[in-house]
Amino acid sequence: MNDKLYLFLAVSIVVAAIAFGFAVWLYKWIKRQPSDNKRVAEVGGYIRNGANAFLRKEYIVLAKFCGVAAILIFVFLPKPLWSGESIISNLVMALAYLAGAVFSAIAGKIGIQVATVANVKTAESAQKGGIKPSFLSAFRGGAVMGMAVVGSVLLGVSLVYIIAMFVNQTSALLGFSFGASSLALFAKAGGGIFTKTADISADLVGKVELGIPEDDPRNPAVIADNVGDNVGDVAGMGADLFDSNVASMAAAIIMAVALGKSMNSDFTAVIFCFSALGLLSSILGVMFARMGKKGDPTHALNLSTYVTTGVFTVLTALATLIFKFDWRIWGATAIGLFVGVIIGITSDYFTNDNKKPVRNVAKASNSGPAFTILSGFSYGLISVLPAMVGIAISALASYNVCKSLDPGNPIAGMFGISMAAVGMLSIVGMIISNDAYGPIADNARGLVEMGDLGDEALEITDSLDSAGNTVKAVTKGFAISAAGLTIISLLGAFISEVNEAAGEIVLSGFDIVNPTVFFGMLVGAAVPAVFSAMLMLGVDKNAQRMVAEIHRQFRDIIGLKEGKKGVVPEYDKCIEIATDGALKELIPAGLISIIITLAVGFIGGVRAVGGYLAGNIISGLLLALLMSNAGGLWDNAKKYVESGAEGGKGSIAHKSAVVGDTVGDPFKDTAGPSINTQITVVSLVASLMASLFLHYSIF
């Protein structure tokens, strides 16, 4: 390793340690905020216990899956044990896989721990101190998650890379990434099924049938709904973005090593440098995040993102100048970052209740739920275009910027795309902070209502919750787009691994006229649709069971519907239904994606897998963007009507908008954000299995 690489590996570990220290300071600051309301503490305890119980059961299931997967990896990867190669390589790969899964699981656990404290503090700050301290409690709660996740990424990748260098096996990074991705896939799917089961059930019975408020304590599903916000939107999204960040760094490093061999140079130092500076920029962004005089939380969240973007751009330009990195690499990184911000802004246009699409859908809701769904789905389809074009432009531009690094080598241009993905995910610490803020604010709103903290506190938390929904749509668009670039770069890593296994350049691209490649494309395009359907059917079946349970409780528990004093619903029954259903449904959907990938590889070989990945990427990105934006749009159309527009609560428009939101819930919080993890997983499986697909296939 050269001196620069030693330096930036050390810097990465130090910056990760600073992030952990900052996260601890933020957590202690949150805990110091005053909270003494017994009812809020009681309900907060229900939510915390429910979230931890679900996570414990989910992790037991996933530990079994990861244990079996680790044994299979040890036996087969990077080469089968019986091939005569060193057993150490297989052991390192299996341990790297387990390390990725453990790091990802810890990130989710930290998020739950902090969010279930911050929600109580945010609720009571709204009553005692007003919107500014309430906002800060929610945002800093999210920031703990952001710092912990990205600190774990930087530390984990640095340590695995050091070990990989000693055993001369950089593919161990793909094992680490696969561990993070497989855990994230199931955590996101399981959390998404849990949260939307409860959310849909609570809304349909509470709002549509009985006309009671969203977080009315009489509703048996209300605690499960709040638990779901944590296990789906905090633990699940944290694992998802952990996975995307690790995958982008792993793909970039794999190609940097391959490129370095052909050019007798080393490009890995710049990856660690830029990633460390990205985390440092996020730390600075979080430190200076404040609400302005207008008291607009959306503006505060977006401004912190833009400040972080600017700081990162300046710091990486200075690093490029001082350490004499290639400016073309900086250019590719900057392209990815700025396209990510632009995609976030376009997502905001289609999901913000101040913009035309949301207001047009709210207006259409006066004519019934069919028009709510038709108009919302149509705007969701339109919203796909700018994001897809943005991803295409960033991939094309970054490829062309870097292809001259080593003319004639296909890896040079793909390395440019991987650096664009690193750039897009460079400010992921801030993105996670904003994203985790949303469910904390949502929980706080429920606690204010259930704790009866007054109309002013409810108005404040409504404002914070609305900002969270708007920013969540932006962060989801950002995450999906970043995953898109990451997966395109993983396609480059796949080509690199195939050529490495063959000992010569057997792949430089994929000819779609080739029937083997086209076979793979068609199968790959179908997988995200089937995967999404399985998750949403899981929500559908589970929600039907929960609706029946809610009806039973309102029917059998005397005085519950009337809200008589001392009559409490059986909250644990709904939590149990959501938990059992999520754990039952989470494994099959993820497993089928992996099995189909293996089948395509062993049937059609590496060219079929190349086509399969291309089809999976295009279809997956389209569906993920459509579902994320349409779901966010329906959610905010409902909230816009509830704010008093189009007849307000109880009107035809309101009931139609609630129906639209129940359709959008599994779109935006279950299937949509899980797809980008699914395509990352199959891309990593393809890269890890490249050698086997090359030597063992039917065609």
C-alpha positions as CSV (number, residue, x, y, z in Angstrom):
1,M,0.0,0.0,0.0
2,N,1.3,3.5,-0.8
3,D,1.7,6.3,1.7
4,K,-1.5,8.1,0.6
5,L,-3.6,5.0,1.1
6,Y,-2.1,4.4,4.6
7,L,-2.9,8.0,5.4
8,F,-6.5,8.0,4.3
9,L,-7.2,4.6,5.8
10,A,-6.0,6.1,9.1
11,V,-8.0,9.3,8.5
12,S,-11.2,7.2,7.7
13,I,-10.9,5.3,11.0
14,V,-10.3,8.6,12.9
15,V,-13.3,10.4,11.2
16,A,-15.5,7.3,12.0
17,A,-14.4,7.6,15.7
18,I,-15.3,11.3,15.6
19,A,-18.7,10.4,14.2
20,F,-19.3,7.9,17.0
21,G,-18.2,10.4,19.6
22,F,-20.5,13.1,18.1
23,A,-23.4,10.5,18.1
24,V,-22.9,9.9,21.8
25,W,-22.9,13.6,22.5
26,L,-26.1,14.1,20.5
27,Y,-27.8,11.2,22.3
28,K,-26.8,12.6,25.8
29,W,-28.1,16.0,24.7
30,I,-31.5,14.4,23.7
31,K,-31.7,12.5,27.0
32,R,-31.1,15.8,29.0
33,Q,-34.2,17.4,27.4
34,P,-37.1,17.7,30.0
35,S,-39.9,15.1,30.0
36,D,-42.1,14.4,32.9
37,N,-45.6,13.6,31.5
38,K,-46.6,10.2,32.9
39,R,-49.1,9.4,30.1
40,V,-46.5,10.3,27.4
41,A,-43.9,8.2,29.1
42,E,-46.3,5.3,29.4
43,V,-47.2,5.3,25.7
44,G,-43.6,5.9,24.7
45,G,-42.7,2.8,26.7
46,Y,-45.3,0.8,24.8
47,I,-43.8,1.9,21.5
48,R,-40.2,1.3,22.7
49,N,-41.0,-2.2,24.0
50,G,-43.0,-3.1,20.9
51,A,-40.2,-2.0,18.6
52,N,-37.5,-3.8,20.5
53,A,-39.6,-7.0,20.7
54,F,-40.1,-7.0,16.9
55,L,-36.4,-6.3,16.3
56,R,-35.4,-9.1,18.6
57,K,-37.6,-11.6,16.9
58,E,-36.6,-10.4,13.4
59,Y,-32.9,-10.6,14.2
60,I,-33.3,-14.2,15.5
61,V,-34.9,-15.2,12.2
62,L,-32.2,-13.3,10.2
63,A,-29.4,-14.7,12.3
64,K,-30.4,-18.2,11.2
65,F,-30.6,-17.1,7.6
66,C,-27.1,-15.4,7.8
67,G,-25.7,-18.5,9.6
68,V,-26.8,-20.8,6.7
69,A,-25.6,-18.2,4.1
70,A,-22.2,-17.9,5.8
71,I,-21.7,-21.7,5.7
72,L,-22.6,-21.8,2.0
73,I,-20.2,-18.9,1.3
74,F,-17.4,-20.7,3.2
75,V,-18.0,-23.9,1.1
76,F,-18.3,-22.2,-2.3
77,L,-16.7,-18.7,-2.4
78,P,-14.6,-17.4,-3.8
79,K,-13.8,-20.9,-5.0
80,P,-15.3,-24.3,-3.9
81,L,-13.3,-25.9,-1.1
82,W,-12.5,-28.9,-3.2
83,S,-10.8,-26.8,-5.9
84,G,-7.6,-27.0,-3.9
85,E,-7.3,-23.3,-3.3
86,S,-6.4,-21.9,0.2
87,I,-9.1,-22.4,2.8
88,I,-8.2,-19.0,4.2
89,S,-9.8,-17.1,1.3
90,N,-13.2,-18.8,1.9
91,L,-12.9,-18.2,5.6
92,V,-12.2,-14.5,5.1
93,M,-15.2,-14.2,2.7
94,A,-17.6,-15.9,5.2
95,L,-16.3,-13.7,8.1
96,A,-16.6,-10.6,5.9
97,Y,-20.2,-11.5,5.1
98,L,-21.1,-12.0,8.8
99,A,-19.3,-8.7,9.7
100,G,-21.5,-6.9,7.1
101,A,-24.7,-8.4,8.5
102,V,-23.7,-7.6,12.1
103,F,-22.7,-4.0,11.4
104,S,-26.0,-3.5,9.5
105,A,-28.0,-5.0,12.4
106,I,-26.2,-2.8,15.0
107,A,-27.1,0.3,12.9
108,G,-30.8,-0.6,13.0
109,K,-30.6,-1.3,16.8
110,I,-29.0,2.1,17.5
111,G,-31.6,3.8,15.4
112,I,-34.5,2.2,17.4
113,Q,-32.8,3.0,20.7
114,V,-32.5,6.7,19.9
115,A,-35.7,7.2,18.0
116,T,-37.8,5.8,20.9
117,V,-36.3,8.3,23.3
118,A,-36.3,11.3,20.9
119,N,-40.0,10.9,20.1
120,V,-40.9,11.5,23.8
121,K,-38.6,14.5,24.0
122,T,-39.9,16.0,20.8
123,A,-43.5,15.7,22.0
124,E,-42.9,17.3,25.3
125,S,-40.6,20.0,23.9
126,A,-43.5,21.0,21.6
127,Q,-45.7,21.7,24.7
128,K,-43.0,23.3,26.9
129,G,-40.6,25.1,24.5
130,G,-42.3,25.5,21.1
131,I,-41.3,24.5,17.6
132,K,-37.6,25.2,17.7
133,P,-36.5,22.9,20.6
134,S,-39.1,20.3,19.4
135,F,-37.5,20.4,15.9
136,L,-34.0,20.1,17.3
137,S,-34.9,17.1,19.4
138,A,-36.3,15.3,16.4
139,F,-33.5,16.3,14.1
140,R,-30.7,15.4,16.5
141,G,-32.4,12.1,17.2
142,G,-32.2,11.4,13.4
143,A,-28.6,12.6,13.4
144,V,-27.5,10.0,15.9
145,M,-28.7,7.4,13.4
146,G,-26.9,9.2,10.6
147,M,-23.6,9.4,12.4
148,A,-23.7,5.8,13.7
149,V,-24.6,4.4,10.3
150,V,-22.0,6.2,8.2
151,G,-19.4,5.9,10.9
152,S,-20.0,2.1,10.8
153,V,-19.7,2.1,7.0
154,L,-16.4,3.9,7.0
155,L,-14.9,1.9,9.9
156,G,-16.2,-1.5,8.5
157,V,-15.0,-0.9,5.0
158,S,-11.6,0.4,6.2
159,L,-11.0,-2.6,8.4
160,V,-12.2,-5.2,5.9
161,Y,-10.0,-3.6,3.2
162,I,-6.9,-3.7,5.4
163,I,-7.6,-7.5,6.1
164,A,-8.3,-8.1,2.4
165,M,-5.0,-6.5,1.4
166,F,-3.0,-8.8,3.8
167,V,-4.6,-11.9,2.3
168,N,-4.6,-10.4,-1.3
169,Q,-8.4,-10.8,-1.7
170,T,-10.3,-7.5,-2.4
171,S,-13.4,-9.5,-3.2
172,A,-13.9,-9.9,0.6
173,L,-15.3,-6.4,0.3
174,L,-18.1,-7.8,-1.9
175,G,-18.7,-10.4,0.9
176,F,-19.0,-7.5,3.5
177,S,-21.3,-5.6,1.2
178,F,-23.4,-8.8,0.6
179,G,-23.8,-9.3,4.4
180,A,-25.0,-5.7,4.7
181,S,-27.3,-6.0,1.7
182,S,-28.9,-9.3,2.7
183,L,-29.6,-8.0,6.2
184,A,-31.0,-4.7,4.8
185,L,-33.2,-6.5,2.3
186,F,-35.0,-8.6,4.9
187,A,-35.0,-5.8,7.6
188,K,-36.5,-3.3,5.1
189,A,-39.0,-5.9,3.8
190,G,-40.0,-7.1,7.3
191,G,-40.2,-3.6,8.8
192,G,-42.1,-2.3,5.8
193,I,-44.7,-5.1,6.1
194,F,-45.1,-4.5,9.9
195,T,-45.5,-0.7,9.6
196,K,-47.9,-0.7,6.7
197,T,-50.0,-3.5,8.1
198,A,-50.6,-1.3,11.2
199,D,-50.9,2.0,9.4
200,I,-53.5,0.8,6.8
201,S,-55.5,-1.0,9.5
202,A,-55.6,1.9,11.8
203,D,-56.5,4.4,9.0
204,L,-59.3,2.2,7.4
205,V,-61.1,1.4,10.6
206,G,-60.3,4.6,12.5
207,K,-60.6,7.4,9.9
208,V,-62.8,5.9,7.2
209,E,-65.2,3.7,9.2
210,L,-65.4,5.5,12.6
211,G,-64.2,9.0,11.7
212,I,-61.9,9.2,14.8
213,P,-58.5,11.0,14.8
214,E,-55.3,9.4,13.4
215,D,-53.7,8.7,16.8
216,D,-56.8,8.2,18.9
217,P,-55.9,6.0,21.9
218,R,-59.2,4.1,21.5
219,N,-57.8,2.5,18.2
220,P,-56.2,-0.9,19.0
221,A,-53.8,-0.5,16.1
222,V,-52.4,2.9,17.1
223,I,-49.4,1.7,19.1
224,A,-48.6,-0.9,16.4
225,D,-48.7,2.0,13.9
226,N,-46.2,4.0,16.0
227,V,-44.0,0.9,16.5
228,G,-44.0,0.4,12.7
229,D,-42.7,3.9,12.1
230,N,-39.6,2.8,14.0
231,V,-39.0,-0.7,12.7
232,G,-39.7,0.3,9.1
233,D,-38.6,3.9,8.6
234,V,-35.8,4.0,11.2
235,A,-34.2,0.5,11.5
236,G,-35.2,-0.5,7.9
237,M,-34.1,2.7,6.2
238,G,-30.9,2.8,8.2
239,A,-29.9,-0.7,7.1
240,D,-30.9,0.2,3.5
241,L,-28.6,3.3,3.3
242,F,-25.9,1.5,5.2
243,D,-26.1,-1.2,2.5
244,S,-26.1,1.4,-0.4
245,N,-23.1,3.2,1.0
246,V,-21.1,0.0,1.6
247,A,-21.9,-1.3,-1.9
248,S,-20.9,2.0,-3.6
249,M,-17.5,2.0,-1.8
250,A,-17.0,-1.8,-2.4
251,A,-17.7,-1.5,-6.2
252,A,-15.4,1.6,-6.5
253,I,-12.6,-0.1,-4.6
254,I,-12.9,-3.4,-6.7
255,M,-12.6,-1.3,-9.9
256,A,-9.9,0.9,-8.5
257,V,-7.8,-2.1,-7.8
258,A,-8.4,-3.6,-11.3
259,L,-7.7,-0.2,-12.9
260,G,-4.6,0.2,-10.8
261,K,-3.1,-3.1,-11.9
262,S,-3.4,-2.2,-15.6
263,M,-2.0,1.4,-15.0
264,N,0.5,0.5,-12.3
265,S,-1.1,3.1,-10.1
266,D,-3.4,3.2,-7.0
267,F,-6.9,4.8,-7.1
268,T,-8.1,3.5,-3.7
269,A,-6.7,6.3,-1.6
270,V,-9.1,8.9,-3.3
271,I,-12.1,6.7,-2.4
272,F,-11.3,6.6,1.3
273,C,-10.4,10.3,1.3
274,F,-13.7,11.4,-0.3
275,S,-15.8,9.1,1.9
276,A,-14.1,10.5,5.0
277,L,-14.7,14.0,3.9
278,G,-18.3,13.2,3.2
279,L,-18.8,12.1,6.7
280,L,-16.9,15.1,8.1
281,S,-19.2,17.4,5.9
282,S,-22.3,15.7,7.4
283,I,-21.0,16.2,10.9
284,L,-20.5,19.9,10.2
285,G,-24.0,20.1,8.5
286,V,-25.7,18.6,11.6
287,M,-23.8,20.8,14.0
288,F,-25.0,24.0,12.3
289,A,-28.6,22.8,11.5
290,R,-31.0,25.3,13.0
291,M,-34.5,26.7,12.4
292,G,-34.6,30.2,11.0
293,K,-36.7,33.1,12.1
294,K,-39.6,31.9,10.0
295,G,-39.7,28.6,11.9
296,D,-40.1,26.5,8.8
297,P,-38.8,22.9,9.5
298,T,-38.8,21.9,5.8
299,H,-36.5,24.9,5.0
300,A,-34.2,24.0,7.9
301,L,-33.9,20.4,6.7
302,N,-33.3,21.2,3.1
303,L,-30.8,24.0,3.9
304,S,-28.7,21.6,6.1
305,T,-28.5,19.3,3.0
306,Y,-27.4,22.1,0.7
307,V,-24.8,23.3,3.2
308,T,-23.4,19.8,3.6
309,T,-23.3,19.5,-0.2
310,G,-21.4,22.8,-0.6
311,V,-18.9,21.9,2.2
312,F,-18.2,18.5,0.7
313,T,-17.6,20.0,-2.8
314,V,-15.1,22.5,-1.4
315,L,-13.3,20.0,0.8
316,T,-12.9,17.4,-1.9
317,A,-11.6,20.0,-4.4
318,L,-9.0,21.1,-1.8
319,A,-8.0,17.5,-1.2
320,T,-7.7,16.9,-4.9
321,L,-5.4,20.0,-5.2
322,I,-3.3,19.2,-2.1
323,F,-2.8,15.5,-2.6
324,K,-2.6,15.7,-6.5
325,F,-5.6,13.4,-7.1
326,D,-6.8,13.2,-10.7
327,W,-9.3,16.1,-11.3
328,R,-11.4,13.7,-13.6
329,I,-12.2,11.6,-10.5
330,W,-13.3,14.7,-8.6
331,G,-15.4,15.7,-11.6
332,A,-17.2,12.3,-11.6
333,T,-17.8,12.6,-7.9
334,A,-19.2,16.1,-8.2
335,I,-21.5,15.0,-11.0
336,G,-23.0,12.3,-8.9
337,L,-23.5,14.6,-5.9
338,F,-25.2,17.4,-7.8
339,V,-27.4,15.1,-9.8
340,G,-28.5,13.5,-6.5
341,V,-29.6,16.9,-5.2
342,I,-31.5,17.7,-8.4
343,I,-33.3,14.4,-8.3
344,G,-34.2,15.2,-4.7
345,I,-35.7,18.5,-5.8
346,T,-37.8,16.9,-8.5
347,S,-39.1,14.3,-6.0
348,D,-40.1,17.3,-3.8
349,Y,-42.1,18.8,-6.7
350,F,-44.3,15.7,-7.0
351,T,-44.8,15.1,-3.3
352,N,-44.9,18.6,-1.6
353,D,-48.3,19.8,-0.7
354,N,-47.4,23.3,-1.8
355,K,-47.0,22.1,-5.4
356,K,-49.6,21.4,-8.1
357,P,-49.5,17.6,-8.3
358,V,-50.6,17.1,-4.6
359,R,-53.2,19.8,-4.8
360,N,-54.6,18.4,-8.1
361,V,-54.9,14.9,-6.5
362,A,-56.6,16.4,-3.4
363,K,-59.1,18.2,-5.8
364,A,-59.7,15.0,-7.7
365,S,-60.6,13.2,-4.4
366,N,-63.9,15.1,-4.4
367,S,-65.0,12.7,-7.1
368,G,-64.2,9.6,-5.2
369,P,-61.3,7.3,-4.4
370,A,-61.0,6.0,-8.0
371,F,-60.0,9.4,-9.2
372,T,-57.6,9.8,-6.3
373,I,-55.8,6.6,-7.3
374,L,-55.9,7.4,-11.1
375,S,-54.5,10.9,-10.8
376,G,-51.9,10.0,-8.1
377,F,-50.6,7.0,-10.1
378,S,-50.4,9.1,-13.2
379,Y,-48.3,11.7,-11.5
380,G,-46.2,8.9,-10.1
381,L,-45.5,7.7,-13.6
382,I,-44.5,11.2,-14.8
383,S,-42.2,11.6,-11.8
384,V,-40.1,8.7,-13.0
385,L,-38.8,10.6,-16.1
386,P,-36.6,13.3,-14.5
387,A,-35.1,10.9,-12.0
388,M,-34.3,8.2,-14.6
389,V,-32.9,10.9,-17.0
390,G,-30.8,12.3,-14.1
391,I,-29.4,8.9,-13.3
392,A,-28.7,8.3,-17.1
393,I,-27.0,11.7,-17.5
394,S,-24.8,11.2,-14.4
395,A,-23.8,7.7,-15.5
396,L,-23.0,8.9,-19.1
397,A,-21.2,12.0,-18.0
398,S,-19.1,10.4,-15.2
399,Y,-18.3,7.5,-17.6
400,N,-17.0,9.9,-20.3
401,V,-15.1,12.0,-17.8
402,C,-13.1,9.0,-16.5
403,K,-12.8,6.7,-19.5
404,S,-9.6,8.6,-20.6
405,L,-7.9,7.5,-17.4
406,D,-7.0,4.3,-19.2
407,P,-8.3,4.5,-22.9
408,G,-9.5,1.2,-24.2
409,N,-10.0,-0.3,-20.7
410,P,-13.8,-0.6,-20.1
411,I,-13.2,-0.5,-16.3
412,A,-12.0,3.1,-16.5
413,G,-15.4,4.5,-17.5
414,M,-17.2,2.2,-15.1
415,F,-14.9,3.4,-12.3
416,G,-16.1,7.0,-13.1
417,I,-19.7,5.8,-12.6
418,S,-18.8,4.2,-9.3
419,M,-17.2,7.5,-8.1
420,A,-20.4,9.3,-9.1
421,A,-22.2,6.8,-6.8
422,V,-19.7,7.6,-4.0
423,G,-20.3,11.3,-4.6
424,M,-24.1,10.9,-4.5
425,L,-23.8,9.0,-1.2
426,S,-21.1,11.2,0.2
427,I,-23.6,13.2,2.2
428,V,-25.5,10.1,3.3
429,G,-25.0,11.0,7.0
430,M,-27.2,14.1,6.4
431,I,-29.7,12.2,4.3
432,I,-30.2,9.6,7.1
433,S,-30.5,12.4,9.7
434,N,-33.3,13.9,7.6
435,D,-34.9,10.6,6.9
436,A,-34.9,9.3,10.6
437,Y,-36.3,12.7,11.6
438,G,-39.6,11.9,9.9
439,P,-40.7,8.9,12.0
440,I,-39.5,10.6,15.2
441,A,-41.7,13.6,14.4
442,D,-44.6,11.3,13.4
443,N,-44.3,9.4,16.7
444,A,-44.2,12.7,18.6
445,R,-47.4,13.8,17.0
446,G,-49.1,10.6,18.1
447,L,-47.7,11.0,21.7
448,V,-49.0,14.6,21.8
449,E,-52.5,13.4,20.8
450,M,-52.5,10.4,23.1
451,G,-51.0,12.4,26.0
452,D,-53.5,15.2,25.5
453,L,-50.7,17.9,25.5
454,G,-52.9,20.6,23.9
455,D,-53.8,22.0,20.5
456,E,-50.7,24.2,20.3
457,A,-48.4,21.2,20.7
458,L,-50.5,19.3,18.2
459,E,-50.2,22.1,15.7
460,I,-46.4,22.2,16.2
461,T,-45.9,18.4,15.8
462,D,-48.3,18.5,12.8
463,S,-45.9,21.0,11.2
464,L,-42.9,18.9,12.0
465,D,-44.6,15.7,10.7
466,S,-45.6,17.4,7.5
467,A,-41.9,18.5,7.0
468,G,-40.8,15.0,7.7
469,N,-43.2,13.6,5.0
470,T,-41.9,16.1,2.4
471,V,-38.3,15.5,3.2
472,K,-38.8,11.8,3.4
473,A,-39.9,11.8,-0.2
474,V,-36.8,13.7,-1.2
475,T,-34.5,11.3,0.8
476,K,-36.2,8.3,-0.7
477,G,-35.7,9.6,-4.2
478,F,-32.1,10.4,-3.3
479,A,-31.6,6.9,-1.9
480,I,-33.1,5.1,-4.9
481,S,-31.1,7.2,-7.4
482,A,-27.9,6.6,-5.4
483,A,-28.7,2.9,-5.4
484,G,-29.2,3.1,-9.2
485,L,-25.7,4.5,-9.8
486,T,-24.3,2.0,-7.2
487,I,-25.8,-0.9,-9.1
488,I,-24.6,0.3,-12.5
489,S,-21.1,0.4,-10.9
490,L,-21.7,-3.1,-9.5
491,L,-22.2,-4.1,-13.1
492,G,-18.7,-2.9,-13.7
493,A,-17.5,-4.8,-10.6
494,F,-19.2,-7.9,-12.1
495,I,-17.3,-7.5,-15.4
496,S,-14.1,-7.0,-13.5
497,E,-14.6,-10.1,-11.4
498,V,-15.4,-12.2,-14.5
499,N,-12.3,-11.0,-16.3
500,E,-10.2,-11.6,-13.1
501,A,-11.5,-15.2,-12.9
502,A,-10.9,-15.8,-16.6
503,G,-7.4,-14.3,-16.5
504,E,-8.2,-12.3,-19.7
505,I,-10.8,-9.8,-20.9
506,V,-13.7,-12.0,-21.9
507,L,-16.3,-9.3,-21.1
508,S,-16.1,-5.6,-22.1
509,G,-19.9,-5.1,-22.4
510,F,-23.1,-6.8,-23.3
511,D,-24.7,-7.2,-26.8
512,I,-28.5,-7.0,-26.3
513,V,-29.1,-8.7,-29.7
514,N,-27.4,-11.8,-28.3
515,P,-30.2,-14.1,-27.3
516,T,-28.5,-15.2,-24.1
517,V,-28.1,-11.6,-23.0
518,F,-31.7,-10.9,-24.0
519,F,-33.0,-13.9,-22.1
520,G,-31.3,-12.6,-19.0
521,M,-32.8,-9.0,-19.5
522,L,-36.3,-10.3,-19.8
523,V,-36.0,-12.4,-16.6
524,G,-34.2,-9.6,-14.7
525,A,-36.9,-7.1,-15.7
526,A,-39.7,-9.3,-14.2
527,V,-38.0,-9.9,-10.8
528,P,-38.7,-6.5,-9.2
529,A,-42.3,-6.7,-10.1
530,V,-42.7,-10.2,-8.6
531,F,-40.7,-9.1,-5.5
532,S,-42.9,-6.0,-5.0
533,A,-46.1,-8.0,-5.4
534,M,-45.0,-10.5,-2.8
535,L,-44.3,-7.8,-0.3
536,M,-47.6,-5.9,-1.0
537,L,-49.6,-9.1,-0.8
538,G,-47.9,-9.7,2.6
539,V,-49.2,-6.3,3.7
540,D,-52.6,-7.1,2.3
541,K,-53.1,-10.4,4.0
542,N,-51.7,-9.1,7.3
543,A,-53.8,-5.9,7.3
544,Q,-57.0,-8.0,6.7
545,R,-56.1,-10.0,9.8
546,M,-55.5,-6.8,11.8
547,V,-58.7,-5.1,10.6
548,A,-60.7,-8.2,11.8
549,E,-58.9,-7.9,15.2
550,I,-59.7,-4.2,15.5
551,H,-63.4,-4.9,14.7
552,R,-63.4,-7.7,17.4
553,Q,-62.1,-5.4,20.1
554,F,-64.5,-2.6,19.3
555,R,-67.3,-5.2,19.4
556,D,-66.3,-7.1,22.5
557,I,-64.6,-4.6,24.8
558,I,-67.5,-2.7,26.4
559,G,-67.1,1.1,26.4
560,L,-64.0,1.1,24.1
561,K,-65.8,2.8,21.2
562,E,-67.3,5.4,23.5
563,G,-63.9,6.1,25.1
564,K,-65.0,5.4,28.7
565,K,-62.4,6.1,31.3
566,G,-60.2,3.2,32.3
567,V,-61.2,1.2,29.2
568,V,-58.0,0.4,27.2
569,P,-57.7,-1.6,24.0
570,E,-55.5,-4.7,23.7
571,Y,-52.6,-3.0,21.9
572,D,-50.4,-6.1,22.2
573,K,-52.7,-8.2,20.0
574,C,-52.2,-5.9,17.0
575,I,-48.5,-5.7,17.6
576,E,-48.4,-9.5,17.7
577,I,-50.4,-9.8,14.4
578,A,-48.0,-7.3,12.7
579,T,-44.9,-9.1,14.0
580,D,-46.0,-12.6,13.1
581,G,-47.1,-11.6,9.6
582,A,-44.0,-9.6,8.9
583,L,-41.7,-12.5,10.0
584,K,-43.6,-15.0,8.0
585,E,-43.5,-12.9,4.7
586,L,-40.0,-11.3,4.8
587,I,-37.9,-14.3,3.8
588,P,-39.7,-15.7,0.7
589,A,-39.6,-12.4,-1.3
590,G,-35.9,-11.9,-0.7
591,L,-35.0,-15.5,-1.2
592,I,-36.8,-15.8,-4.6
593,S,-34.7,-12.9,-6.0
594,I,-31.4,-14.7,-5.0
595,I,-32.6,-18.1,-6.3
596,I,-33.6,-16.6,-9.7
597,T,-30.2,-14.9,-10.0
598,L,-28.5,-18.3,-9.4
599,A,-30.7,-20.0,-11.9
600,V,-30.0,-17.5,-14.7
601,G,-26.3,-17.7,-14.0
602,F,-26.1,-21.5,-14.1
603,I,-28.4,-21.7,-17.2
604,G,-27.0,-18.8,-19.3
605,G,-23.6,-18.0,-17.9
606,V,-22.0,-14.6,-17.4
607,R,-23.5,-13.0,-20.5
608,A,-27.0,-13.9,-19.4
609,V,-26.3,-12.6,-15.9
610,G,-25.1,-9.3,-17.5
611,G,-28.4,-9.0,-19.3
612,Y,-30.2,-10.0,-16.1
613,L,-28.6,-7.3,-14.1
614,A,-29.3,-4.7,-16.8
615,G,-33.0,-5.7,-16.9
616,N,-33.2,-5.8,-13.1
617,I,-31.7,-2.3,-12.8
618,I,-34.0,-0.6,-15.3
619,S,-37.2,-2.3,-14.2
620,G,-36.3,-1.9,-10.5
621,L,-35.4,1.8,-10.7
622,L,-38.6,2.6,-12.6
623,L,-40.9,0.7,-10.1
624,A,-39.0,2.0,-7.1
625,L,-39.3,5.7,-8.2
626,L,-42.9,5.3,-9.2
627,M,-44.0,3.7,-6.0
628,S,-42.0,6.0,-3.7
629,N,-43.2,9.2,-5.4
630,A,-46.9,8.1,-5.9
631,G,-47.0,6.9,-2.3
632,G,-45.6,10.2,-1.0
633,L,-48.0,12.1,-3.1
634,W,-51.1,10.3,-1.8
635,D,-49.9,10.7,1.7
636,N,-49.4,14.4,1.4
637,A,-52.7,14.8,-0.5
638,K,-54.4,13.2,2.5
639,K,-52.6,15.6,4.9
640,Y,-53.4,18.6,2.7
641,V,-57.1,17.7,2.9
642,E,-56.8,17.2,6.6
643,S,-55.4,20.7,7.0
644,G,-58.8,22.1,5.8
645,A,-58.5,22.0,2.0
646,E,-61.3,20.5,-0.2
647,G,-63.7,20.2,2.7
648,G,-61.3,19.1,5.4
649,K,-61.7,16.1,7.7
650,G,-64.8,14.0,7.3
651,S,-65.5,15.2,3.8
652,I,-65.8,13.0,0.7
653,A,-62.4,14.2,-0.4
654,H,-60.9,13.2,2.9
655,K,-62.3,9.7,2.8
656,S,-61.1,9.3,-0.8
657,A,-57.7,10.7,0.1
658,V,-57.4,8.2,3.0
659,V,-58.1,5.3,0.6
660,G,-55.4,6.7,-1.7
661,D,-53.0,6.9,1.2
662,T,-53.7,3.3,2.1
663,V,-52.8,2.2,-1.4
664,G,-49.7,4.4,-1.3
665,D,-48.5,3.1,2.1
666,P,-47.1,-0.2,0.9
667,F,-46.0,1.5,-2.3
668,K,-43.7,4.1,-0.5
669,D,-42.8,2.3,2.7
670,T,-42.7,-1.4,1.8
671,A,-42.1,-2.3,-1.8
672,G,-40.6,0.9,-3.2
673,P,-37.6,1.4,-0.9
674,S,-37.0,-2.4,-0.7
675,I,-36.5,-2.7,-4.5
676,N,-33.2,-0.8,-4.5
677,T,-31.9,-3.2,-1.8
678,Q,-33.1,-6.2,-3.9
679,I,-31.2,-5.0,-7.0
680,T,-28.1,-4.4,-4.9
681,V,-28.4,-7.9,-3.5
682,V,-28.7,-9.7,-6.9
683,S,-25.8,-7.6,-8.3
684,L,-23.6,-8.6,-5.4
685,V,-24.7,-12.3,-5.7
686,A,-23.7,-12.1,-9.4
687,S,-20.3,-10.6,-8.7
688,L,-19.6,-13.1,-5.9
689,M,-20.6,-16.0,-8.1
690,A,-18.9,-14.7,-11.2
691,S,-16.2,-17.4,-11.3
692,L,-18.8,-20.2,-10.8
693,F,-21.1,-18.8,-13.5
694,L,-18.1,-18.5,-15.9
695,H,-17.1,-22.2,-15.5
696,Y,-20.4,-23.9,-14.8
697,S,-23.4,-23.1,-17.0
698,I,-25.7,-25.0,-19.4
699,F,-25.4,-22.5,-22.4
